[in-house]
């Protein structure tokens, strides 16, 4: 069996974006019910040298929707221009990303296969093929930031489980 660039990106991004939206909703309800300040959650870090919760959620969007936009443009850079959204703003960011990711069709995404993709970090440029960029950079970052989002909320006591993180499975033969 072979999978396409589309198969490796859009369905995976949608599965975890949707589950992240659910995790954020559960987090909001739990925090409100238990008197936990959502603005403090947004600033929470797992450890002091890590970026805060806000950055983790922004990065989930950036390494999915932003990755697809980067593939279209042939270049990608660290997250910028997202501002400093509060918890509700982070929920909106994720919710708004879902239909935008859904709008990418297989023909378009698969047309990027073999294309050069450059990651720009400061004055450095790292060259990839579209496939290597997705498999060795975009997806690992995407899952890392989704997991860290989940972990911060678990640390705050939100009753989340693996099923919340994984979301809706794509089953069928």
DADA-V626950 format. One record per residue. N is the residue number from 1. RES is the residue in three letters. SS is DSSP state (H for helix, E for strand, L for the rest). NEAR is the number of other C-alpha atoms within 10 Angstrom. D_LAST is the distance of its C-alpha to the last C-alpha in whole Angstrom. Layout:
N | RES | SS | NEAR | D_LAST
N | RES | SS | NEAR | D_LAST
//
This chain:
1 | UNK | L | 2 | 12
2 | UNK | L | 4 | 15
3 | UNK | L | 7 | 15
4 | UNK | L | 13 | 17
5 | UNK | H | 20 | 20
6 | UNK | H | 20 | 18
7 | UNK | H | 14 | 15
8 | UNK | H | 14 | 17
9 | UNK | H | 23 | 20
10 | UNK | H | 21 | 19
11 | UNK | H | 14 | 16
12 | UNK | H | 18 | 17
13 | UNK | H | 26 | 21
14 | UNK | H | 21 | 20
15 | UNK | H | 17 | 18
16 | UNK | H | 24 | 21
17 | UNK | H | 27 | 24
18 | UNK | H | 21 | 23
19 | UNK | H | 20 | 23
20 | UNK | H | 26 | 26
21 | UNK | H | 22 | 27
22 | UNK | H | 18 | 27
23 | UNK | H | 25 | 28
24 | UNK | H | 22 | 31
25 | UNK | H | 15 | 32
26 | UNK | H | 17 | 32
27 | UNK | H | 25 | 34
28 | UNK | H | 21 | 36
29 | UNK | H | 12 | 37
30 | UNK | H | 17 | 37
31 | UNK | H | 18 | 40
32 | UNK | H | 12 | 42
33 | UNK | H | 9 | 42
34 | UNK | L | 11 | 43
35 | UNK | L | 8 | 46
36 | UNK | L | 16 | 44
37 | UNK | L | 12 | 45
38 | UNK | H | 16 | 42
39 | UNK | H | 13 | 44
40 | UNK | H | 11 | 45
41 | UNK | H | 20 | 41
42 | UNK | H | 23 | 41
43 | UNK | L | 14 | 43
44 | UNK | L | 19 | 42
45 | UNK | L | 20 | 41
46 | UNK | L | 15 | 40
47 | UNK | L | 8 | 43
48 | UNK | L | 8 | 45
49 | UNK | L | 7 | 44
50 | UNK | L | 12 | 41
51 | UNK | L | 14 | 40
52 | UNK | L | 19 | 40
53 | UNK | H | 25 | 37
54 | UNK | H | 22 | 38
55 | UNK | H | 22 | 37
56 | UNK | H | 25 | 34
57 | UNK | H | 27 | 33
58 | UNK | H | 23 | 34
59 | UNK | H | 24 | 32
60 | UNK | H | 30 | 29
61 | UNK | H | 26 | 30
62 | UNK | H | 27 | 31
63 | UNK | L | 26 | 29
64 | UNK | L | 27 | 26
65 | UNK | H | 26 | 28
66 | UNK | H | 20 | 31
67 | UNK | H | 26 | 29
68 | UNK | H | 24 | 27
69 | UNK | H | 16 | 31
70 | UNK | H | 19 | 32
71 | UNK | H | 23 | 29
72 | UNK | H | 17 | 31
73 | UNK | H | 13 | 34
74 | UNK | L | 19 | 34
75 | UNK | E | 19 | 36
76 | UNK | E | 24 | 35
77 | UNK | E | 15 | 37
78 | UNK | L | 12 | 38
79 | UNK | L | 14 | 37
80 | UNK | L | 9 | 40
81 | UNK | L | 5 | 41
82 | UNK | L | 13 | 40
83 | UNK | L | 10 | 43
84 | UNK | L | 12 | 43
85 | UNK | L | 16 | 41
86 | UNK | L | 16 | 41
87 | UNK | H | 23 | 39
88 | UNK | H | 14 | 38
89 | UNK | H | 14 | 38
90 | UNK | H | 23 | 35
91 | UNK | H | 21 | 33
92 | UNK | H | 13 | 34
93 | UNK | H | 18 | 33
94 | UNK | H | 21 | 30
95 | UNK | H | 17 | 29
96 | UNK | H | 13 | 31
97 | UNK | H | 22 | 28
98 | UNK | H | 21 | 25
99 | UNK | H | 12 | 26
100 | UNK | H | 12 | 27
101 | UNK | H | 22 | 24
102 | UNK | H | 13 | 22
103 | UNK | L | 10 | 25
104 | UNK | L | 16 | 24
105 | UNK | L | 11 | 21
106 | UNK | H | 14 | 19
107 | UNK | H | 10 | 22
108 | UNK | H | 12 | 25
109 | UNK | H | 19 | 23
110 | UNK | H | 15 | 22
111 | UNK | L | 13 | 26
112 | UNK | L | 20 | 27
113 | UNK | L | 16 | 25
114 | UNK | L | 13 | 28
115 | UNK | L | 14 | 31
116 | UNK | E | 17 | 33
117 | UNK | E | 24 | 33
118 | UNK | E | 21 | 36
119 | UNK | E | 18 | 36
120 | UNK | E | 14 | 40
121 | UNK | E | 11 | 41
122 | UNK | L | 8 | 45
123 | UNK | L | 5 | 47
124 | UNK | E | 9 | 44
125 | UNK | E | 14 | 41
126 | UNK | E | 12 | 38
127 | UNK | E | 15 | 36
128 | UNK | E | 19 | 33
129 | UNK | E | 17 | 30
130 | UNK | H | 24 | 28
131 | UNK | H | 22 | 25
132 | UNK | H | 15 | 27
133 | UNK | H | 21 | 28
134 | UNK | H | 23 | 25
135 | UNK | H | 15 | 24
136 | UNK | H | 11 | 27
137 | UNK | H | 15 | 29
138 | UNK | H | 23 | 27
139 | UNK | H | 20 | 24
140 | UNK | H | 14 | 26
141 | UNK | H | 19 | 29
142 | UNK | H | 24 | 27
143 | UNK | H | 18 | 25
144 | UNK | H | 15 | 29
145 | UNK | H | 22 | 30
146 | UNK | H | 24 | 28
147 | UNK | H | 18 | 28
148 | UNK | H | 21 | 32
149 | UNK | H | 27 | 32
150 | UNK | H | 25 | 30
151 | UNK | H | 18 | 33
152 | UNK | H | 20 | 36
153 | UNK | H | 24 | 35
154 | UNK | H | 15 | 34
155 | UNK | H | 12 | 37
156 | UNK | L | 14 | 39
157 | UNK | L | 14 | 38
158 | UNK | L | 20 | 35
159 | UNK | L | 13 | 33
160 | UNK | L | 16 | 29
161 | UNK | L | 11 | 27
162 | UNK | H | 8 | 24
163 | UNK | H | 10 | 21
164 | UNK | H | 18 | 24
165 | UNK | H | 22 | 23
166 | UNK | H | 15 | 20
167 | UNK | L | 18 | 19
168 | UNK | L | 13 | 16
169 | UNK | L | 9 | 13
170 | UNK | L | 9 | 10
171 | UNK | L | 5 | 7
172 | UNK | L | 4 | 4
173 | UNK | L | 3 | 0
//
